[in-house]
Amino acid sequence: MKYFILFGPPGAGKGTQAAKMREKYSLHHISTGDLLRKEIAAGTELGKKAKSLIEAGNLVPDEVVIGMITNVFDNDKTSKGFLLDGFPRTEEQAVALDKILKDRNSEVTSVISLMIDDDEVVRRIKKRAEIENRADDADEATIRNRVKTYHEKTEPVINHYKSTGKYKEIDGSGDIEDVFTVLCGIIDKL
Ligand code: AMP
């Protein structure tokens, strides 16, 4: 069983590249952001709690997303591999994922980070706001807080994986097809 992680700041293109990877490699794509937005749309208790945190550009509690990921793994007995998009986002989530996978006699296969700078993040998210209707894309203060949260809480996760030799960075600022070609080059060598 393969477990890929697509890493990077908000707006780096994780969702876009993940959709292409899912297609090409028949992976089960798990976006914790998408799962949370579904909970919000369905008006569940979890969704109600997550909504204000997401709309302020903050992270939802670790145990919430860890529980969601565990559920998806437990309920999928057929996929050949998983592609995590937007998880793990904290050191605690990375540690929990290691344990979840160890309990399944497995481990993370590869972590690929899409690198773009902060100004590009803001520029891209503002552009996405014109196309998608995400509340957390709507105003600049929220976007800036998401960038800050990324640097403070999520970026340190890179160190968690660097020592394993499974961590790779690619330039995410190119066009979609060029980034995908580089991404596939890495996956095809694994
Ligand atoms: P995304 O669609 O990945 O940009 O996620 C949108 C928002 O959902 C984030 O800004 C967080 O508020 C929340 N979220 C998604 N994934 C996680 C996670 N792994 N841990 C905590 N919060 C998350």
Boltz pocket constraint, residues with backbone or C-beta under 6 A from the ligand:
constraints:
  - pocket:
      binder: B
      contacts: [[A, 10], [A, 32], [A, 33], [A, 34], [A, 36], [A, 50], [A, 53], [A, 54], [A, 55], [A, 57], [A, 58], [A, 59], [A, 60], [A, 61], [A, 62], [A, 65], [A, 85], [A, 86], [A, 87], [A, 88], [A, 89], [A, 90], [A, 93], [A, 136], [A, 146]]
      max_distance: 6.0
